[in-house]
Amino acid sequence: MRRHNGLLSSCEPCRRSKLRCDHLVPTCGRCRRTHKAAACVYRPNLTRTAPSTAQTAAIKTSPISVARPSTQIVVPQAPSKSRPLASPQHALRDRYIEVWSHRLALSSTPSFLGLTSFSAVYNDSEASLRHHSPITPLQLPQFNPPRVHVVHAVDDDQTKLGAELLSLLFDDFALYRQMAIACEERSSKGIMDLPAMYTICDVIEGMYSSMPSHLDPQSRLLELSQRLFEGTTREFITHAKMTLGEYLVALAGRWEAIGFILTMSGICAANTIVDDPLFHGLELSATDHKNLGILATAGSELCLQFCESVGVMSDPLGWLLLRHIHLLTLVCGDHDYRPRKRLGELSTLLFAMGYHQLDAGEHLPFFLVEGRKRLMVLAYASDKDLATFLGCPPLIAYRFCRIQLPLDLKPAEVIAGSAVRDAAIAKLDARGWNTQEPIPGTSWSRVGLLLGHVRELVLELSLDCQDPHIQQRADEILSLVQQVRSDLPSYLQWDESTDTALRQTSTFAVYIHLDLLYSQFLLQRILLKWSLTGPETLVSLAHQMLKAMLAQIAVGQRCGNPFSELGWTIPYFGLPAAGILAIEVLRQTQNTRPWPNARRFPRSEVIQNLSILASHIQYIILPQKGNYDICQQGRKVISYILDHVLAAPTDPSASIPLLPIDLIPADWLDEEWLNDGTDFVKWIEEINWDE
């Protein structure tokens, strides 16, 4: 905006202080350095008339800001004198304009644009015309969305909010550090499943210690918050010779790193109790332990908001979203809306960065190539788990992606030199598996893709109401299940024999067996819904699932792993299987009829196993788990049915009290209320437990 003499107007702080202003918009350089962004406004000349067309054109083309050369500056008309722009009525409007003008100017253009994108025909012009007569090649100008790299001017409110979060973190930094590192070591789930938390915590602690000593604690936190925002606004640049240490040091200067510490701490709090050896000597109460998880979740959510406000896409942001989704399922439950909402953001980020169509990655270090494969595979597997749990369509479709399996290498081999790495790759079998034992983190990412593909096919069949070839598709999926089982390495295959269960040192193989059984279980539910099969196979599969579920609990307890995820596997696998068996036992008690085939229904064994599962649910699932209420409601249903089945009449001439006739539909196996477990939980909640 110009004065009468044609010179650019100064902002209000510079004008009042009689200092030279560099006229940058939306915030001049002096106000940005002195943290006066909120006051940096350019007042219009109220005594001037509206500028002419020529003046407006000259203003629009003037080089006002080197940071945003392509941004057009629209000159407002002079407001009426009865309502000056500086009046209190316009303060809120000015603040919104100031904040959102630079946010909307940020460029978040996807780095991947597919075959149907608006610019594909121009970028692939030679390939598009290869069947026509040749033309003289031309050097066409780039036809892509404008990539305007704007230095994000963070307002004072965001900086102060970041300082508040850092204050909470550094008040107990030693504890958060200890919890984050313990979570990474115990669960093998971190950034690219590689050892990272030690380095990140050391660098962040060093950044805080390196602040000028003359600053008071609050000023040091404000300065560190500003540095983290500045780091987050920059594009995360990598190169082929980058080491993991260099990558983590670059990551530590961003808000994603603070989010990782808090997220991993929250996962640790959700999977432990206050008496865990990790907290010995700290004199924490149960309330203190619970509050640690609450603060970590809130802080992780705030870090994600900081990253979103900047609008810069990066690998660390994808990993932070993935781990934060896991934290939300632990704290809020898998039935909650928030984990799936964040999963939608993660899938959008992965598609925008092109991870669903990964290239060879010659310009990337090897650990990052493998890390991107793992991120895509784990997001895909998480999507199928949540979609199954909620009975809704998945967000990531296998048919639209070219998902690559990561190599089954140990973390030390992934980050080793080329000679050691090549030797380790040479020892893998033809399918990319190591031939010795499952590798925590790595092997699961490979298995997750195989199980997720099967589950996606099952979900498609369950959600497709007009497919005339249901039986044929179900048979194809069952064949795929058998192929997945046979292709797994021997150490990942599990059977139901007692000796096999006693030899297990982890629950990994049992989980794979459970997941494949559950896919078969869901297929039988679909076929039963369409009257294409009888209930016997479904009940048999439910019995196998319940026995495998109890074996997994036993193996997990014997191994002493607090991160065994029973708060997920029991409601995911255990409750649907137990519901089928409990209601079948009740039906046989009230309506005796012979079992249709030669196999006799194992009533006594089923009742024993249901009792054991109900006991495990009561005493193993931690109250801080997000799925705790669902598990306890399921336990009440199982106990309620068993009480009526096993209750002996006090008077020999009296009959066993029957349940209300309308408690369970007569043709419960043919109804949709138990399908995928969603209506089953709703039915549980509607039961009157006081009767």
ROVEX-445021 format. One line per 2 residues: number of its first residue (from 1); for each residue y, z, x of C-alpha. Coordinates in pm, whole numbers, padded with zeros to 5 digits, always signed. Layout:
N
NUM = Y/Z/X | ...
This chain:
691
1 = +00000/+00000/+00000 | +00340/-00098/+00144
3 = +00685/+00056/+00142 | +01016/-00126/+00072
5 = +01040/-00236/+00436 | +00698/-00404/+00419
7 = +00518/-00145/+00637 | +00199/+00025/+00523
9 = +00241/+00361/+00353 | +00108/+00675/+00520
11 = -00125/+00913/+00344 | +00023/+01233/+00201
13 = -00091/+01477/+00480 | +00037/+01245/+00755
15 = +00363/+01175/+00569 | +00437/+01545/+00514
17 = +00348/+01630/+00876 | +00551/+01329/+01003
19 = +00253/+01208/+01205 | +00137/+00852/+01267
21 = -00125/+00739/+01014 | -00380/+00467/+01090
23 = -00390/+00372/+00716 | -00772/+00358/+00694
25 = -00920/+00384/+00345 | -01054/+00578/+00169
27 = -00977/+00840/+00441 | -00758/+00790/+00745
29 = -00890/+00884/+01087 | -00665/+01189/+01132
31 = -00767/+01343/+00799 | -01134/+01277/+00871
33 = -01107/+01456/+01206 | -00920/+01752/+01056
35 = -01154/+01774/+00753 | -00880/+01691/+00500
37 = -01059/+01408/+00324 | -00992/+01554/-00019
39 = -00615/+01550/+00037 | -00599/+01206/+00201
41 = -00447/+00994/-00076 | -00194/+00710/-00070
43 = +00081/+00754/-00330 | +00221/+00438/-00490
45 = +00593/+00366/-00477 | +00696/+00463/-00830
47 = +01035/+00297/-00799 | +00885/-00044/-00734
49 = +00783/-00295/-00994 | +00437/-00446/-01004
51 = +00376/-00662/-00695 | +00392/-01036/-00722
53 = +00088/-01258/-00695 | +00174/-01354/-00339
55 = +00219/-00988/-00238 | -00112/-00896/-00397
57 = -00292/-01175/-00212 | -00134/-01068/+00116
59 = -00241/-00709/+00062 | -00597/-00809/-00024
61 = -00634/-01007/+00297 | -00467/-00755/+00528
63 = -00696/-00589/+00786 | -00658/-00236/+00650
65 = -00990/-00100/+00779 | -01207/-00222/+01063
67 = -01495/-00022/+00913 | -01497/-00228/+00593
69 = -01356/-00573/+00670 | -01511/-00735/+00363
71 = -01393/-00472/+00114 | -01124/-00585/-00125
73 = -00840/-00337/-00192 | -00723/-00357/-00551
75 = -00362/-00249/-00593 | -00310/-00049/-00914
77 = -00017/-00111/-01141 | +00261/+00143/-01123
79 = +00190/+00422/-01372 | +00444/+00528/-01627
81 = +00692/+00795/-01524 | +00580/+01019/-01808
83 = +00233/+01062/-01646 | +00265/+01044/-01266
85 = -00054/+00977/-01070 | -00019/+01304/-00882
87 = -00022/+01513/-01197 | -00298/+01772/-01245
89 = -00446/+01561/-01523 | -00543/+01299/-01263
91 = -00678/+01532/-00992 | -01037/+01513/-01118
93 = -01014/+01136/-01158 | -00876/+01097/-00806
95 = -01156/+01308/-00660 | -01424/+01102/-00836
97 = -01264/+00777/-00719 | -01239/+00906/-00365
99 = -01601/+01023/-00345 | -01765/+00729/-00520
101 = -01557/+00452/-00366 | -01723/+00495/-00027
103 = -02065/+00577/-00177 | -02073/+00254/-00375
105 = -01961/+00060/-00071 | -02274/+00162/+00119
107 = -02526/-00119/+00171 | -02883/-00037/+00065
109 = -03015/-00391/+00062 | -03397/-00405/+00090
111 = -03518/-00520/+00428 | -03803/-00706/+00254
113 = -03732/-00991/+00013 | -04037/-01166/-00132
115 = -04120/-01523/-00226 | -03943/-01504/-00563
117 = -03621/-01347/-00430 | -03287/-01521/-00477
119 = -03265/-01630/-00112 | -03629/-01719/-00039
121 = -03589/-02091/-00103 | -03310/-02113/+00153
123 = -03484/-01906/+00418 | -03812/-02100/+00376
125 = -03657/-02443/+00329 | -03880/-02618/+00584
127 = -04200/-02474/+00437 | -04089/-02557/+00084
129 = -04037/-02925/+00172 | -04331/-02977/+00406
131 = -04504/-03209/+00156 | -04196/-03430/+00120
133 = -04042/-03674/+00360 | -03898/-03503/+00667
135 = -03528/-03430/+00689 | -03303/-03364/+00981
137 = -03315/-02988/+01044 | -02987/-02805/+00998
139 = -02880/-02465/+01118 | -02816/-02312/+00775
141 = -02594/-02006/+00749 | -02772/-01683/+00661
143 = -02809/-01642/+00285 | -02871/-01273/+00231
145 = -02685/-00988/+00064 | -02391/-00862/+00268
147 = -02502/-00590/+00505 | -02186/-00385/+00542
149 = -02241/-00097/+00781 | -01998/+00165/+00663
151 = -01949/+00492/+00846 | -02007/+00734/+00560
153 = -01712/+00971/+00522 | -01874/+01296/+00412
155 = -01647/+01509/+00200 | -01581/+01874/+00274
157 = -01791/+01993/-00019 | -02104/+01827/+00117
159 = -02040/+01959/+00466 | -01996/+02313/+00331
161 = -02310/+02282/+00121 | -02499/+02168/+00430
163 = -02359/+02465/+00625 | -02481/+02701/+00352
165 = -02831/+02555/+00377 | -02827/+02585/+00756
167 = -02717/+02947/+00720 | -03023/+03023/+00509
169 = -03244/+02843/+00760 | -03109/+03012/+01074
171 = -03111/+03357/+00916 | -03493/+03343/+00945
173 = -03539/+03043/+01172 | -03820/+03204/+01373
175 = -04020/+03259/+01053 | -03958/+02909/+00916
177 = -04052/+02764/+01253 | -04373/+02965/+01262
179 = -04470/+02862/+00907 | -04393/+02493/+00962
181 = -04598/+02477/+01283 | -04886/+02670/+01121
183 = -04887/+02428/+00826 | -04906/+02130/+01059
185 = -05192/+02282/+01260 | -05398/+02409/+00966
187 = -05360/+02120/+00727 | -05318/+01830/+00975
189 = -05047/+01697/+00745 | -04711/+01627/+00900
191 = -04508/+01333/+01022 | -04751/+01044/+01074
193 = -05021/+01317/+01108 | -04906/+01364/+01469
195 = -04792/+01684/+01646 | -04420/+01692/+01573
197 = -04296/+02031/+01449 | -04274/+02197/+01791
199 = -04041/+01929/+01923 | -03829/+01909/+01608
201 = -03778/+02286/+01591 | -03692/+02306/+01962
203 = -03432/+02027/+01940 | -03265/+02166/+01627
205 = -03252/+02515/+01775 | -03102/+02365/+02090
207 = -02838/+02179/+01889 | -02727/+02501/+01725
209 = -02720/+02689/+02057 | -02515/+02415/+02222
211 = -02223/+02454/+01981 | -01897/+02563/+02149
213 = -01908/+02935/+02216 | -01549/+02994/+02100
215 = -01640/+02898/+01743 | -01731/+03167/+01493
217 = -02077/+03143/+01326 | -01943/+02973/+01013
219 = -01756/+02711/+01215 | -02065/+02643/+01422
221 = -02268/+02582/+01108 | -01998/+02350/+00971
223 = -01994/+02156/+01296 | -02374/+02125/+01299
225 = -02372/+02014/+00935 | -02117/+01745/+01019
227 = -02329/+01624/+01312 | -02639/+01602/+01093
229 = -02450/+01396/+00835 | -02322/+01165/+01108
231 = -02677/+01122/+01239 | -02817/+01055/+00892
233 = -02564/+00779/+00825 | -02684/+00580/+01127
235 = -02968/+00332/+01104 | -03285/+00472/+01260
237 = -03339/+00229/+01548 | -03675/+00200/+01728
239 = -03811/-00026/+02001 | -04152/-00126/+02130
241 = -04147/+00107/+02433 | -04029/+00414/+02243
243 = -04236/+00729/+02297 | -04317/+00987/+02033
245 = -04093/+01239/+02209 | -03795/+01001/+02196
247 = -03867/+00930/+01830 | -03871/+01302/+01741
249 = -03553/+01376/+01937 | -03375/+01099/+01744
251 = -03518/+01234/+01418 | -03404/+01591/+01490
253 = -03038/+01489/+01458 | -03078/+01398/+01091
255 = -03113/+01588/+00764 | -03469/+01458/+00730
257 = -03569/+01692/+01016 | -03426/+01998/+00838
259 = -03611/+01884/+00528 | -03940/+01863/+00722
261 = -03910/+02221/+00846 | -03841/+02352/+00498
263 = -04106/+02138/+00327 | -04380/+02236/+00569
265 = -04275/+02601/+00534 | -04297/+02572/+00156
267 = -04647/+02419/+00174 | -04751/+02706/+00400
269 = -04612/+02966/+00159 | -04791/+02803/-00137
271 = -05127/+02808/+00043 | -05116/+03161/+00185
273 = -05079/+03520/+00069 | -04859/+03793/+00208
275 = -05158/+03947/+00390 | -05221/+03631/+00592
277 = -05232/+03698/+00970 | -04938/+03461/+00999
279 = -04710/+03730/+00853 | -04847/+04033/+01034
281 = -04575/+04258/+01169 | -04303/+04110/+00947
283 = -04338/+04372/+00670 | -04295/+04116/+00394
285 = -04347/+04215/+00033 | -04518/+03991/-00220
287 = -04175/+03913/-00363 | -04043/+03818/-00016
289 = -04339/+03584/+00032 | -04281/+03421/-00306
291 = -03909/+03382/-00234 | -03987/+03202/+00092
293 = -04158/+02927/-00106 | -03872/+02908/-00356
295 = -03606/+02880/-00085 | -03805/+02623/+00109
297 = -03850/+02406/-00201 | -03481/+02429/-00294
299 = -03374/+02350/+00063 | -03608/+02051/+00090
301 = -03473/+01916/-00240 | -03117/+01954/-00111
303 = -03197/+01768/+00212 | -03332/+01478/+00008
305 = -03011/+01472/-00193 | -02810/+01453/+00131
307 = -03021/+01158/+00248 | -02989/+00982/-00086
309 = -02611/+01020/-00086 | -02598/+00836/+00246
311 = -02820/+00550/+00130 | -02993/+00474/+00462
313 = -03361/+00376/+00441 | -03591/+00500/+00719
315 = -03948/+00596/+00808 | -03865/+00970/+00826
317 = -03724/+00959/+00474 | -04052/+00813/+00347
319 = -04257/+01087/+00515 | -04021/+01356/+00386
321 = -04060/+01224/+00031 | -04440/+01219/+00066
323 = -04461/+01580/+00189 | -04204/+01694/-00064
325 = -04417/+01545/-00344 | -04710/+01749/-00215
327 = -04493/+02061/-00214 | -04378/+01999/-00572
329 = -04738/+01966/-00692 | -04819/+02299/-00528
331 = -04515/+02480/-00668 | -04456/+02309/-01004
333 = -04804/+02174/-01076 | -04946/+01824/-01092
335 = -04865/+01806/-01463 | -04492/+01847/-01393
337 = -04251/+01553/-01424 | -04081/+01604/-01088
339 = -04362/+01505/-00847 | -04411/+01172/-01025
341 = -04035/+01114/-01032 | -04018/+01158/-00655
343 = -04327/+00937/-00618 | -04137/+00662/-00797
345 = -03858/+00696/-00540 | -04111/+00680/-00257
347 = -04278/+00366/-00394 | -03937/+00200/-00433
349 = -03850/+00289/-00073 | -04181/+00152/+00060
351 = -04138/-00176/-00127 | -03778/-00208/-00009
353 = -03883/-00160/+00353 | -04173/-00405/+00315
355 = -04454/-00161/+00394 | -04671/-00322/+00125
357 = -04668/-00642/+00336 | -04679/-00507/+00690
359 = -04660/-00750/+00980 | -04824/-00720/+01320
361 = -04546/-00491/+01445 | -04498/-00632/+01796
363 = -04146/-00488/+01801 | -04267/-00135/+01725
365 = -04448/+00131/+01932 | -04816/+00164/+01849
367 = -04786/+00513/+01699 | -04522/+00389/+01456
369 = -04733/+00089/+01350 | -05020/+00324/+01268
371 = -04778/+00571/+01109 | -04647/+00311/+00867
373 = -05003/+00217/+00768 | -05080/+00582/+00698
375 = -04762/+00634/+00498 | -04842/+00339/+00271
377 = -05207/+00441/+00229 | -05126/+00807/+00153
379 = -04857/+00711/-00098 | -05107/+00477/-00265
381 = -05373/+00749/-00285 | -05125/+01008/-00418
383 = -05015/+00763/-00685 | -05373/+00722/-00810
385 = -05435/+01097/-00814 | -05124/+01172/-01020
387 = -05183/+00875/-01251 | -05537/+01000/-01319
389 = -05425/+01358/-01373 | -05159/+01251/-01624
391 = -05349/+00958/-01776 | -05061/+00715/-01716
393 = -05024/+00378/-01538 | -05002/+00386/-01157
395 = -04683/+00291/-00976 | -04837/+00100/-00681
397 = -05077/-00183/-00764 | -05338/-00287/-00508
399 = -05330/-00653/-00614 | -04963/-00683/-00518
401 = -04999/-00526/-00175 | -05156/-00614/+00156
403 = -05245/-00259/+00252 | -05398/-00217/+00596
405 = -05637/+00061/+00692 | -05517/+00268/+00989
407 = -05754/+00296/+01282 | -05970/+00609/+01290
409 = -05817/+00749/+01610 | -05733/+01102/+01718
411 = -05362/+01192/+01749 | -05387/+01214/+02128
413 = -05534/+00862/+02137 | -05261/+00722/+01912
415 = -04981/+00840/+02142 | -05168/+00779/+02470
417 = -05106/+00493/+02710 | -05246/+00148/+02645
419 = -05550/+00194/+02873 | -05669/+00515/+02703
421 = -05587/+00376/+02359 | -05773/+00049/+02415
423 = -06078/+00239/+02538 | -06075/+00454/+02223
425 = -06040/+00148/+01997 | -06335/-00017/+02171
427 = -06557/+00278/+02065 | -06483/+00231/+01692
429 = -06741/+00061/+01475 | -06690/-00277/+01308
431 = -06507/-00119/+01011 | -06268/+00083/+01226
433 = -06443/+00424/+01190 | -06510/+00655/+01481
435 = -06881/+00722/+01524 | -06876/+01098/+01583
437 = -06698/+01316/+01326 | -06416/+01306/+01071
439 = -06068/+01332/+01221 | -05834/+01555/+01016
441 = -05554/+01351/+00866 | -05661/+01014/+01001
443 = -06002/+00986/+00837 | -05860/+01104/+00505
445 = -05594/+00831/+00506 | -05872/+00572/+00538
447 = -06088/+00731/+00268 | -05786/+00768/+00039
449 = -05740/+00391/+00020 | -06107/+00328/-00066
451 = -06115/+00598/-00335 | -05776/+00495/-00468
453 = -05883/+00133/-00514 | -06184/+00241/-00720
455 = -05970/+00475/-00928 | -05709/+00206/-00992
457 = -05977/-00019/-01142 | -06094/+00268/-01364
459 = -05736/+00336/-01477 | -05684/-00032/-01562
461 = -05994/-00028/-01778 | -05896/+00298/-01951
463 = -05545/+00173/-02031 | -05643/-00180/-02138
465 = -05712/-00168/-02512 | -05784/-00540/-02557
467 = -06033/-00624/-02283 | -06340/-00787/-02443
469 = -06547/-00752/-02124 | -06540/-00374/-02081
471 = -06913/-00341/-02008 | -06903/-00617/-01745
473 = -06600/-00469/-01571 | -06754/-00122/-01580
475 = -07070/-00254/-01413 | -06859/-00420/-01142
477 = -06676/-00093/-01076 | -07005/+00098/-01056
479 = -07128/-00155/-00799 | -06810/-00101/-00599
481 = -06867/+00277/-00609 | -07213/+00230/-00460
483 = -07075/-00003/-00194 | -06805/+00248/-00094
485 = -07072/+00519/-00062 | -07298/+00307/+00156
487 = -07015/+00186/+00381 | -06900/+00537/+00469
489 = -07009/+00682/+00805 | -07308/+00915/+00782
491 = -07097/+01225/+00851 | -06889/+01152/+00537
493 = -07190/+01117/+00307 | -07314/+01419/+00114
495 = -07605/+01498/-00114 | -07682/+01793/-00337
497 = -07946/+01961/-00122 | -07881/+02322/-00024
499 = -07950/+02255/+00345 | -07680/+01989/+00354
501 = -07425/+02223/+00198 | -07505/+02500/+00446
503 = -07451/+02266/+00741 | -07108/+02154/+00625
505 = -06813/+02270/+00835 | -06547/+02116/+00609
507 = -06508/+02020/+00245 | -06423/+01659/+00331
509 = -06761/+01500/+00253 | -06802/+01706/-00066
511 = -06458/+01594/-00187 | -06547/+01227/-00137
513 = -06869/+01278/-00332 | -06676/+01454/-00611
515 = -06412/+01183/-00632 | -06667/+00903/-00665
517 = -06860/+01104/-00925 | -06538/+01153/-01119
519 = -06473/+00779/-01123 | -06821/+00730/-01271
521 = -06749/+01016/-01515 | -06432/+00847/-01636
523 = -06613/+00515/-01674 | -06869/+00682/-01900
525 = -06587/+00832/-02106 | -06446/+00481/-02155
527 = -06782/+00330/-02250 | -06850/+00620/-02487
529 = -06515/+00566/-02652 | -06615/+00207/-02731
531 = -06968/+00315/-02838 | -07125/+00119/-02553
533 = -07339/+00411/-02428 | -07472/+00750/-02530
535 = -07353/+01096/-02418 | -07653/+01173/-02196
537 = -07521/+01000/-01883 | -07181/+01163/-01924
539 = -07333/+01511/-01954 | -07555/+01445/-01652
541 = -07254/+01337/-01443 | -07062/+01645/-01557
543 = -07353/+01861/-01440 | -07354/+01692/-01098
545 = -06977/+01736/-01069 | -06996/+02106/-01152
547 = -07265/+02168/-00889 | -07063/+01974/-00629
549 = -06751/+02168/-00727 | -06927/+02501/-00665
551 = -07059/+02370/-00332 | -06708/+02275/-00227
553 = -06578/+02621/-00314 | -06862/+02780/-00114
555 = -06805/+02560/+00191 | -06430/+02621/+00177
557 = -06474/+02997/+00158 | -06727/+02999/+00441
559 = -06498/+02793/+00665 | -06204/+03022/+00585
561 = -05954/+02741/+00534 | -05663/+02861/+00314
563 = -05545/+02500/+00278 | -05863/+02392/+00096
565 = -05665/+02267/-00209 | -05878/+02445/-00469
567 = -05567/+02468/-00686 | -05594/+02089/-00712
569 = -05968/+02019/-00714 | -06060/+02277/-00981
571 = -05828/+02141/-01254 | -05882/+01782/-01135
573 = -06263/+01780/-01113 | -06387/+02117/-01233
575 = -06220/+02162/-01572 | -06312/+01821/-01721
577 = -06676/+01862/-01613 | -06690/+02222/-01733
579 = -06535/+02124/-02066 | -06805/+01864/-02133
581 = -07086/+02105/-02040 | -06949/+02409/-02224
583 = -06904/+02217/-02548 | -07249/+02058/-02514
585 = -07406/+02404/-02472 | -07217/+02521/-02780
587 = -07328/+02218/-02979 | -07691/+02276/-02890
589 = -07658/+02642/-02987 | -07516/+02565/-03329
591 = -07703/+02242/-03397 | -08042/+02239/-03227
593 = -08174/+01893/-03167 | -08407/+01750/-02902
595 = -08256/+01592/-02590 | -08280/+01214/-02642
597 = -08463/+01128/-02324 | -08743/+01270/-02118
599 = -08508/+01483/-01906 | -08462/+01828/-02049
601 = -08106/+01962/-02066 | -08079/+02240/-01801
603 = -07917/+02491/-02035 | -07980/+02803/-01828
605 = -07850/+02647/-01503 | -07544/+02508/-01677
607 = -07456/+02847/-01824 | -07494/+03014/-01484
609 = -07276/+02754/-01313 | -07008/+02780/-01583
611 = -07000/+03156/-01536 | -06963/+03117/-01159
613 = -06681/+02865/-01198 | -06497/+03092/-01441
615 = -06523/+03380/-01193 | -06394/+03164/-00907
617 = -06098/+03048/-01115 | -06007/+03407/-01198
619 = -06006/+03537/-00842 | -05952/+03240/-00604
621 = -05661/+03044/-00751 | -05339/+03201/-00622
623 = -05074/+03295/-00880 | -04806/+03098/-00691
625 = -04998/+02774/-00741 | -04834/+02530/-00980
627 = -05168/+02465/-01155 | -05243/+02837/-01197
629 = -05169/+02849/-01571 | -05382/+02540/-01644
631 = -05673/+02687/-01448 | -05651/+03022/-01628
633 = -05634/+02854/-01968 | -05943/+02653/-01881
635 = -06120/+02972/-01771 | -06039/+03134/-02106
637 = -06192/+02841/-02294 | -06510/+02853/-02083
639 = -06540/+03231/-02125 | -06463/+03208/-02496
641 = -06745/+02958/-02552 | -06993/+03146/-02330
643 = -06924/+03469/-02516 | -07020/+03307/-02844
645 = -07325/+03136/-02694 | -07460/+03447/-02524
647 = -07354/+03714/-02773 | -07662/+03889/-02917
649 = -07635/+04032/-03270 | -07636/+04413/-03286
651 = -07845/+04399/-03605 | -08165/+04196/-03566
653 = -08122/+04067/-03920 | -07764/+03957/-03849
655 = -07689/+03608/-03734 | -07484/+03504/-03432
657 = -07119/+03465/-03532 | -07018/+03104/-03541
659 = -06693/+02960/-03414 | -06444/+02818/-03665
661 = -06577/+02490/-03799 | -06264/+02298/-03704
663 = -06241/+02438/-03349 | -06421/+02138/-03198
665 = -06445/+01796/-03365 | -06795/+01713/-03483
667 = -06805/+01392/-03279 | -06619/+01538/-02982
669 = -06770/+01298/-02732 | -06639/+01000/-02927
671 = -06284/+01131/-02963 | -05987/+01071/-02736
673 = -05874/+01434/-02731 | -06080/+01502/-02416
675 = -06010/+01168/-02249 | -05881/+01208/-01890
677 = -05826/+01580/-01955 | -05471/+01548/-02093
679 = -05549/+01621/-02459 | -05805/+01878/-02347
681 = -05526/+02089/-02193 | -05317/+02047/-02510
683 = -05616/+02164/-02717 | -05650/+02469/-02492
685 = -05289/+02568/-02550 | -05326/+02548/-02930
687 = -05621/+02789/-02951 | -05541/+03129/-03102
689 = -05678/+03368/-02839 | -05619/+03677/-03052
691 = -05891/+03590/-03303
